[in-house]
Amino acid sequence: MSDNLTLPKWEIIHGDALSLLRSYPAGSFDAIITDPPYASGGRTQAEKNKSTAQKYSSMGENAPPAFDGDAKDQRSFTSWCAEWLSECRRIAKPGAPLCVFIDWRQLPSLTDAIQWAGWIWRGTAVWDKGNSRPQKGRFRAQAEYIAWGSNGDMPISRPVPCLPGVFKYGNPQNRIHLTEKPLQLMRDIVRITEPGGRILDPFAGSGTTVLAAVQEGYSATGFEMSEEYTARAVERIEKELAP
Ligand SMILES: C[S@@+](CC[C@H](N)C(=O)[O-])C[C@H]1O[C@@H](n2cnc3c(N)ncnc32)[C@H](O)[C@@H]1O
């Protein structure tokens, strides 16, 4: 599996990330770039336990399908992240970059888990979404974050250009996933990977990272636990990449 030549240019595999990660040999991927369930969107456990469609969409019955894995409390979220991030590190090549999306509530837990799993935490880039609910007397929560790091040393001589630290893109229109990321944002982010590398997104959703990776000349593997979203991602990528 570590031999890029025997793998398809891209694939979305249906299943639980932790089980799938454990099935890969060490050193299989050149980068891990992902957007896990944040287990955020609520101050109390009762609020967290609501469906993701209720928490993250105002579209009512027209919202894209809800997804699983978003109701963990703080300790469970941190230890679960440490677990999958450890497996990601095991199957990442030495020096491979890691980029993980997160919101302000879960940023401290995630950066703890990144280091707990043995990654070097190198910084936090910003996704400026531009729009968000104005709140009188408060700052708008208009940003999400990309906590990033590397699997050990990351030589400055890597053939990768200078990258920005702030990315300004509005949420995509006509989303097919509740928390879909803008495609151009992901095309910018994947460029932290060395040219021609293979990227893993263990929480692929509608396949934005995988599609962005292929469009930028990489190969990519995505894992997705929801059968519906696996099907949506495959259909979307096939359509976008059709000649
Ligand atoms: C925040 S969304 C990713 C959205 C994606 N970035 C996009 O642009 O469409 C997280 C995804 O992880 C999936 N997921 C949750 N738990 C999972 C698990 N244990 N293994 C694999 N996928 C999981 C959810 O079904 C959801 O689609």
The ligand as an SDF file (V2000), in Angstrom:
LIG
                    3D

 27 29  0  0  0  0  0  0  0  0999 V2000
  -16.3560   18.0230    9.2020 C   0  0  0  0  0  0  0  0  0  0  0  0
  -16.8520   16.7460    8.1430 S   0  0  0  0  0  0  0  0  0  0  0  0
  -15.7310   16.8340    6.7730 C   0  0  0  0  0  0  0  0  0  0  0  0
  -16.2270   17.7410    5.6690 C   0  0  0  0  0  0  0  0  0  0  0  0
  -15.2730   17.8220    4.4940 C   0  0  0  0  0  0  0  0  0  0  0  0
  -14.0990   18.5790    4.8070 N   0  0  0  0  0  0  0  0  0  0  0  0
  -15.9410   18.4200    3.2710 C   0  0  0  0  0  0  0  0  0  0  0  0
  -15.4720   19.4640    2.7530 O   0  0  0  0  0  0  0  0  0  0  0  0
  -16.9640   17.8770    2.8350 O   0  0  0  0  0  0  0  0  0  0  0  0
  -16.3400   15.3360    9.0040 C   0  0  0  0  0  0  0  0  0  0  0  0
  -16.7350   14.0250    8.3470 C   0  0  0  0  0  0  0  0  0  0  0  0
  -16.1660   12.9510    9.1270 O   0  0  0  0  0  0  0  0  0  0  0  0
  -17.0560   11.8450    9.0600 C   0  0  0  0  0  0  0  0  0  0  0  0
  -16.7340   10.9960   10.2160 N   0  0  0  0  0  0  0  0  0  0  0  0
  -17.1310   11.1300   11.5050 C   0  0  0  0  0  0  0  0  0  0  0  0
  -16.5880   10.1700   12.2680 N   0  0  0  0  0  0  0  0  0  0  0  0
  -15.8290    9.4100   11.4420 C   0  0  0  0  0  0  0  0  0  0  0  0
  -14.9960    8.2800   11.6430 C   0  0  0  0  0  0  0  0  0  0  0  0
  -14.8490    7.7400   12.8650 N   0  0  0  0  0  0  0  0  0  0  0  0
  -14.3480    7.7600   10.5720 N   0  0  0  0  0  0  0  0  0  0  0  0
  -14.4890    8.2940    9.3280 C   0  0  0  0  0  0  0  0  0  0  0  0
  -15.2600    9.3670    9.0770 N   0  0  0  0  0  0  0  0  0  0  0  0
  -15.9260    9.9240   10.1230 C   0  0  0  0  0  0  0  0  0  0  0  0
  -18.4390   12.4480    9.0950 C   0  0  0  0  0  0  0  0  0  0  0  0
  -19.3860   11.5640    8.5340 O   0  0  0  0  0  0  0  0  0  0  0  0
  -18.2330   13.7300    8.2940 C   0  0  0  0  0  0  0  0  0  0  0  0
  -18.6330   13.5630    6.9540 O   0  0  0  0  0  0  0  0  0  0  0  0
  1  2  1  0
  2  3  1  0
  2 10  1  0
  3  4  1  0
  4  5  1  0
  5  6  1  0
  5  7  1  0
  7  8  2  0
  7  9  1  0
 10 11  1  0
 11 12  1  0
 11 26  1  0
 12 13  1  0
 13 14  1  0
 13 24  1  0
 14 15  1  0
 14 23  1  0
 15 16  2  0
 16 17  1  0
 17 18  1  0
 17 23  2  0
 18 19  1  0
 18 20  2  0
 20 21  1  0
 21 22  2  0
 22 23  1  0
 24 25  1  0
 24 26  1  0
 26 27  1  0
M  CHG  2   2   1   9  -1
M  END
$$$$
